[in-house]
Amino acid sequence: MKLLTIFIDGVQKIATDDYVGFTFFVGCMAMMAASAFFFLSMNNFDKKWRTSILVSGLITFIAAVHYWYMRDYWAANAESPTFFRYVDWVLTVPLMCVEFYLILKVAGAKKSLMWKLIALSVIMLVTGYFGEAVYRDQAWFWGLVSGIAYFVIVYMIWFGEAKKLAEQAGGEVLKAHKTLCWFVLVGWAIYPLGYMAGTPGWYDGLAGLGLNMDVIYNIGDAVNKIGFGLVVYNLATVASSKVEA
């Protein structure tokens, strides 16, 4: 594999075949732009939706900062920056869980729901990091614990307490909730796939599939985080327009 990144006169240049570096750069710019969009649009909404938009902006802003560092890490080492990825995720994924609580407050959601989702997401990510970066010989065990936490989140939002609250709210809130649920079920599926492809043990077979997980991660991160925010933005837009009418 030829050199991914070329340094000329102290300026980093991305090689034409460095798709990982390219997606790091595009992901960083896309999430920066999304952050500016969310932050600058906050005052356009009814007060009860502004916190949701603020959280959407924080999610993409935190990701953009980490992608800036991950891009440089990749350029310098041509290696996947696992540590930075998990620091990003452990901050942004719980915030994505907070979005469920914020949009369901109109149906009487309690903070206990929010803390349950946050706790499960942290367990999912911390155990995932242990398996991928610390205790790789026991990756199957940590992956199992991480997967259980993930599926409990899926159950809560698709069939449990969060689903019942969304049905009570109905209308645009229910539509937004369903869309966010699909992001969690389908969009987040890239992360356990990447874990299995990147760890030894029962998952060795996936390593030979020829998947470039860094490219998939970078595209998936941008789609998931920006998409989450746009769903909330659309809900806030519709709800605020009804209030004004």
N, C-alpha and C positions, 0 to 999 in steps of 0.2 A: 504493500500500500504506500503510495507516494506521500510525501510531506503534505499535511493538510493545510497548514498555515505558513505563509511566507512572511519574513520580516525584512523590510527594505527601508533603510535610513530611519530606523526606529518606528516605522509606521506598520501596523498590522494590516495585512491584506489577506482576505479570505480566498483560498484557492477555489478554482471553478468547480472542482469536484467535492468540495467540503460541504456536503448537504447538512451535516450536523451544525457546523458553524453558521451556515446561512439561516437555518431555522432558529438557532439561538438569537441571532440578530433580529430576524423578523418578529419572533415572539416577544422580544424585549420592546421593540418599537410599537407593536400592536397593543400590548398591555399598557404602555405609557399613554398612548393615544386614548385608550378606553378609560383610563383613570382621569385624564383631563376632561373627557366627555362627561363622566358621571359627576365629578366634583362641580363642574361649571353648570350643570343642569339642576342641581339640588333645589335652588330657590324657585324652580318652576312648578314644584309639587306642593300639595297639601302637607301640612306639618307632620302628620302621622306617617307619611311615607319617606320623609327626608332621611331618617336613620337608615332605612333599607338601602337607599341610593348611596349614602355615605359608606356603608359596609361594602357595597359593590365596588366603589372606588378604591377602598382600602385593599380589597382582595387583589385587584389588578395592579395597584401601586406596589404592594409588597412583592408580588410576583415579578414585576418589571425590574425592581431593584436587584432581586436575586438573579434574574436572567442576565442582568448586566455583568454581575460577577461570574456567573457560570459561563458566559460567553468568553470572558477573558481567561478563565481557568482552562476551558477547552482549547483556546488558541495557544496557551503556553504549554499544555501537557498532552493534548490530544487524548484525554481520558474523560470518562463521564464523571462529573462532579457530584457523586452520590451524597456527600455531606450537605452541600448547598441545596440539593433537591429536597432533602428531608426537612431542612430548616424552613424552606419555603412552604412545603406542605403542612408542617405542623402549625404554621401560623394561618395559612389561607384556608385549609380544609375545615377547621373548626368555625371559621367565619362563614363559610358556605353553609354549614349546619345552622348557624345563627339566623341566616336568611329564612329558613323554614319557620322558625319561631316568630320572626318579625312580621311575615306576611299572614301568619295565623293568629296574630294578636286580636284581629278583628272578630275572631270566633271564640275568644276567651282563652287562648293558649297561655299556659303558666310557665314561669321561668324554669320549673323542674324539667319540662320537655327540652328546653334549650340546653340545660346542663347535662342531661342524659346524652343528647346527641354530641355535645362537645366532648364529654368523657369517652364515649365510644370511639370517636374519631381520633382522639389522642392515643388511646390504646392501640387502635389499628395502625397508626403511623409509627409509634415508638417500637412496637413489637416487629413491625416490618423493617425498621432500621436495624434492630438487633440481628435479625435473620440475614439481612443483605450485607451489612457492613461489620458487625461485631462477632456474632456467633454463627459464622457461615456453615460450620459443620452440623449445626442443628437448625438449618434453614427450614426444614419441613415443619418443625415444632412451632417456631416463631411465625411462620407463614400460616399455620393452622389457626393460631390465636388471632392473628391479624385478620384472617378471613372470617372468623366467627364474629368479630366486632363489626366488620363490614356488613355481613348479612343481617345482623341485628338492626343496624341502621336502615338497611333496605326494608326489613320487615316493618319497622316503626313508621316509616314514611309511606309505604305502599298499603299496609293493612292495619297498622296499629293506631296509636293515639293521634299522630299527625294526620293520618288519612281521615279519621272521624271528624276532626276539627275542620279540615278542608271541605268536607261534605256539608258540614253545618254552615260554613261561610258561603259556599256555592258560588255561582257566577264566575267572575274573572279570577277570584282567588283560587277556586278549585281548578280552573284551567292552568293557572301559573304553577300551582302545586304539582299537578300531573306532569307538566313539562320538566320541572326541576327533578321530579322523581326519575324521569327517563334519563336525565343527565347523570344521576347517581348510578342507575342500573347499567346503562350502556357506556356513557362517557368515562366513568370511573373504572370500567372494566380493564382499561389499558394498564392500570397500575399493578393489579395482581398478575397480569400477563407478563409485564416487565420483570416483576419479582421472580416469577418462575423461570423466565429465560435467563436471568442473571445470577441465579444461585445454584449451588451443587446439590446432589442428592436425587430425589425423585423427579426433579425437574430438568435433568440433563438433556432429555430429548428435545425440549423446546429451543435449546441453544443452537441447534443445527438447522433451524428453519430459515435462516438468512434474514431475519428481521433486524432492522436497525432501530433498536428501542429508543435511542436518544432522539431520533427524528420523530418517532411516534409520540414519545413523551412531550416533546416541544410543541408539536402541532396539537396534541390532545390537551395540554395545559392551557394553551391559548383559547381553544374552542370551549373547553369546560368553564374556565373562569370568566371569560368575556361573555359567553353564552348565558351563564347564570345571571350575570349582571343585566343583560339585555332583557331577560325574562322579567326580572324584578322591575326594570325601567318601564317596560310595556304595561305591567300591572299598575304601577304608580301613575302612569300617564292616563290610562283609562279611568282609574278610580278618581283621580283629581279632576278630570274633565266632567265627570258626573256630579261632583260636589259643586263645581262652578255653575253647571247647568241648573 
